[in-house]
Amino acid sequence: MTISVAASQIAHLLDSALIGADITVTNVQSIGMATKGSLTFATSFEKYADSIVRALSDSALVLIPAGGSSVLPALGTMIEVQNPRYAFAIAVAAFAAPPVTPGVAATARVHPSASVHPMATVGEFSVVREGAKLGAFCEVRDHVVIGREVEIGEHSLIKSHVVIGEEGFGIEKDPEGNNFRIPHIGSVRIGRHVEIGAFSTVCSGTISPTEIGEYTKTDDHVHVAHNARVGKNVLILAGAKISGSVVVEDEVWVGPNTVTIDGATLGRNSQLGMGGIALKSIPANEIRMGNPARRIGDRLPRSDT
């Protein structure tokens, strides 16, 4: 994507000093591909030393870790930041990301009883059913189904082909021994700044809502079953299965292609590693992997929690 923004504007956005010439940034590249006018970043001097020097010599703007200007004196245009990757994301969001236009697409269907904030977006061929509520700056992309009474908080992103609020898989036997589907009327509550990846499903709770806390992000192809309660700042990677009535506490990392058994709890800041099968609860700050998942170490708690 072609852009045109002064390096000083990016420095101002990041509340950091610009070191070197106030070049015009015209494109976004990875550190290994950066050329003249590129905005790029590096998280490590040791790992990316050659690429950093080359990018600066080619008149790119490089976001570098704090203290880097003493290592790379007068070499080019740079901005020192505490977290270069995060700063890069902020700059790209402000100056290079495609704009999102609020409104409901002509091919979308929104039930008259649903509430869609004027600053929310509903994409092509999406369906928003009875009583659903979409908060400000919520973005629902294409071919999405938002079920009855589902609530989605402001600034949340629902990617294409997601289904939220359909019935969970709750089955009971009737007197003749046949499978009878239990109605699920609890719906789903999704907090602010949540992201649900493409082709994912979040099932309705049976009686009370299935819940996903604010700032939680799920990758594509994730399944969250009925009555699950997912906390804040959780990361759930591609292919993960969160079974019915599972509790995922705050700051948990759920690896790709994992399965958590019904009713288990993943404790705060725990980690279920790639392909892990959690047949019982995992304590806080513990890392488990394997089938069945076994403890392999501890995960350091966040310093601000």
N, C-alpha and C positions, 0 to 999 in steps of 0.2 A: 504494500500500500504506500503510495506517495504522499508525503506530508511536507510541510514547510513551517518550522518553528525554530526560534532562536534558542541556542543553548542556555542563555540567561533566563529564558522563560521556564525551562525545565528546572533549572537551579532554584528559581523562585518557588515553583510548585513544591519542590522537595525541601524547602526551607534550608538550603545548603549553599555554600559559596561555590561560584564557578572558578575553576582554576584553568588558566589558559585563554585562548582566543574565543570570542563569542561567535562561534561558527553557526551556520544554518543547518539544522538537522532535516534531512530529506527522506530517510528510510530507517527501518528497524532491522537489525541483524543480530545473529548470535556472535559471540566474541571471535570465533574462528573464521567468520565470513565477513566481518565488518570492513567497510571501505570508507571512502570520503563521504562525509555527511551522515554516517550511520549512528544511530543510538544503540548502544550495546552495554553489557555489564559483565563483570567478573567477580566471582565470590572468593577466589583464592589467588594470591600472587604466586605461590609455589606451583600450583597446578596449571595456571594459564599465563605464566610469565611471557613466553614468546608471543602468544596471541595478543596480549595487552600491549606490548611494545609495538607490534606491527599495526594494530588498530590505531594507536595514538599517532604513530608516524604517518599513517594514511589519512589523518584529519577526521577521525571518528570521535564522537563524544562517548567516553567510557565512564560508567558508574563503577567506582572502586570502593573497597572497604576503607573505613576510617584509618587515617595514618598513611595512606598510600602515596600521597604527594611527596613524602620524604624519601620514598623508595624510587619514585619516578619523577625526579625534579625536572621541570621545564621541558617535558617531553611531548606535550600535546594538550588537548582539552579534556578535562576530567572533572568529576564531581565526587567528593568523598561523602559516603553515607554509611550508616550503621549496618544496613541490610541491603546490599545492591540488588538482589533479586526482587525483593519487595518494592524497592524504589523504582526499578525498571517497570514492574507491573503498574504502579501508580502513574508513571509517565505515559506508558502505552495506553492505558485506559483514558487518560485525559486528552492525548493528542493524536493517537493512531487507531484506536479501536473503532469499528464501524458504529455509527450512531444508531440508537434504538428509538424508533418513533412510537410514542404512546398511541393507543387506540385498538380497536377490534377489527381484524381483517374481514373483508367482505364475505369470505367463505366460512368464517367461524360461526358457531351457534352458541349464543349466551341466553340462558333461560331468563324470562322476565323477573323472576324472584332473586336471581343472582346479583351480587354487588361487585362490580368491577370499577376500581378507582380510576378516575379520569387520566391519571398518569401511569396506569398499568398498560400492558401490551398483551394481546391475545392473537396468536399467529394463525396462519392459513389452516382451514379444516379442523380447527380445534373445537372442543365442546366443553362448555361450562354449565353444569347442571343445577338443579333447583337449590336455592339457598346458599350456594357457594360464595365465598368472599375472597377477593384478590386485593391486596394492599397496594399502596402507592409504590410505583417503580417496580412492581412485580412484572416479570417477563415470562409469559407462557408461549413457547415456540409452536411449531407446526405439528398437526396431527396428535394433539394431546387431549386426554379425557380427564376432566376435573369433576369428580363425583359430587353427589348431593351433600350439602352442608360442609364441604371441605373448606377450610380456612388456610390461606397462604399469606404469610407476613410480607411486609414491605421489603423491597430490594431483593426478593428471592427470584431465582432463575429455575424454570422448569424446562428442560431441553425436549427436543422433539421425540414423539412416540412414547411419551410417559403416560401411565395410567395411575391416577391417584383416587382412592376412595371406592373402588369396586370391592365386592364382598371378599373377605378372607376365606381360607379353606377350612371351614368348620363343619364337621359332619358328625351326625349322631344316628344311631339305629332306631327305626320305628318299631312298633310292636311285632311286626312280621319279620324283622331282621334286615330290612332294606335300608340303604343309606339315605338319610334325610339331611338336607342342607339347612344349617342354622342361619337364620337371617342375621346380617351384620348391619346394625343401625348406628354404630358409634361414630362413623366417619373418620376424618383425619384432621389434625391440627399441625401446621408447619409454621415455624417461627420466622423471624426476620433474617435476611441475608443467607438463606439456605439455598443450596444448589442440588437439584436432582438430575442425575445424568440420563442421557438418552436411553430409551428402551428399558427403563426401570419401572418397577411397580411398588406402590405403597398401599397396602390393603386397609380397608375400613376396620375399625375396632368392632367387636361384637356388641358391646353396650356402651363403653366409654371409648373416646377417640384414640386411635393410634397417634403418637406424638413424635415430632422431630424438632429438636431445639435449635435455637438461633446459631448461625454461622457454621452449621454442620454441612458438609459437602459429601455427596455420593458420586461415585464414578458411574460410567455406563453399565447397563445390565445388572443392576443391583435389585434384590427383592427384600422388601421390608414387610413382614407378615402382620396379621391382625393383632391388635393389643400391644404391639411393641412400643417401648418408650425409649427414644434415642435422645441423649442429652445434647449439650452445647459443644461446639467446636470439635465434633467427631468427624473423622475421615473414614469413609467406607469405600473400598476400592472395587474394581470391576469384578463382577461375577459373585460377589458375596451374597450369602443368604442369611438374613436375620429372621429366625423362626418366631412363631407366635408367642406373645407374652414375654419376650426377651427384654431385658433392661440393659441398655448401653449407656453407661454413665459418661460424664463430661470428659473431653480430651482423649477419648479412646481412639486407637488406630486399628481398623479392621482390614486385614490384608485381602488380596485378590483370591477369589475362588475358595473362600472360607465358608464354613457352616457353623452356626451356633444353635444348639438344641433348644427346644421349647422351654421357656421359663428360666433359662440361665441368666446370670448377670455378668456383664463384662465390667469389672471395677474401674473406677476413675483412673485415667492415664494408663490403662493396661494396653497390651498389644497382642492381637491374634495374628500370627505370621502367615505368610503365603500358604494356601492350601490347608490350613489348620482346621480341625474338626473339634469344636468345643462341646464336649459331652457333659460338662459341668461348669459351674461358674468359675471365673478367673478373678483373683484378688486384685486390688488396686496396685498399680505400678509394676505389674508382673508381665513378662513376655512369655508366651507359649506358642509352640508350633507342633505340627505333626498330626497323626491320626491314630489314636486320640491325642489331642493337644497336651503337650507336657511342658513343664517349666524349663526354660533355657536361660533365664536371667531376669534382671530387673530393668525397668525403664525409669530413668531419672524423672522425677516430677518437675513440672514447669516451675521456674523460679518465682513467677508472679501469682501462683495459686497456692 
